[in-house]
Amino acid sequence: MTTANDYSDDNFWQKIKKFALKAGREVIEKALWLYYAAQRPETPAWAKTVIFGALAYFIMPLDAISDVIPVVGYSDDLGALAAAIGMVSMYITEEIKEQTAQKLQQWFS
């Protein structure tokens, strides 16, 4: 079982850099929304626990559907990220979405 304790910033950024194009814009967008929300001091501890749990699942090398399987490999990651977003959406601000859009523009343009 993956928990928030399995998360690390280094592992998150390594996975993002290595697999951004393969995972696709939508998965990376959701991961960045959560990451940036967790960095805000206004985000409460319970929400950060949810966020880091989802991001830990995202960065784990072995998960329910292997990330090496074309197309469907990141569908479980997207599901975990979407579930976390549903729980903490009130902490994903327009500022976070803009910050994410800028980062995505750098990577995907």
QUITA-V999892 format. One record per residue. N is the residue number from 1. RES is the residue in three letters. SS is DSSP state (H for helix, E for strand, - for the rest). Layout:
n/res/ss
N/RES/SS
N/RES/SS
//
This chain:
n/res/ss
1/MET/-
2/THR/-
3/THR/-
4/ALA/H
5/ASN/H
6/ASP/H
7/TYR/-
8/SER/-
9/ASP/H
10/ASP/H
11/ASN/H
12/PHE/H
13/TRP/H
14/GLN/H
15/LYS/H
16/ILE/H
17/LYS/H
18/LYS/H
19/PHE/H
20/ALA/H
21/LEU/H
22/LYS/H
23/ALA/H
24/GLY/-
25/ARG/H
26/GLU/H
27/VAL/H
28/ILE/H
29/GLU/H
30/LYS/H
31/ALA/H
32/LEU/H
33/TRP/H
34/LEU/H
35/TYR/H
36/TYR/H
37/ALA/H
38/ALA/H
39/GLN/H
40/ARG/-
41/PRO/-
42/GLU/-
43/THR/-
44/PRO/-
45/ALA/H
46/TRP/H
47/ALA/H
48/LYS/H
49/THR/H
50/VAL/H
51/ILE/H
52/PHE/H
53/GLY/H
54/ALA/H
55/LEU/H
56/ALA/H
57/TYR/H
58/PHE/H
59/ILE/H
60/MET/-
61/PRO/-
62/LEU/-
63/ASP/-
64/ALA/-
65/ILE/-
66/SER/-
67/ASP/-
68/VAL/-
69/ILE/-
70/PRO/-
71/VAL/-
72/VAL/H
73/GLY/H
74/TYR/H
75/SER/H
76/ASP/H
77/ASP/H
78/LEU/H
79/GLY/H
80/ALA/H
81/LEU/H
82/ALA/H
83/ALA/H
84/ALA/H
85/ILE/H
86/GLY/H
87/MET/H
88/VAL/H
89/SER/H
90/MET/H
91/TYR/H
92/ILE/-
93/THR/-
94/GLU/H
95/GLU/H
96/ILE/H
97/LYS/H
98/GLU/H
99/GLN/H
100/THR/H
101/ALA/H
102/GLN/H
103/LYS/H
104/LEU/H
105/GLN/H
106/GLN/H
107/TRP/H
108/PHE/H
109/SER/-
//
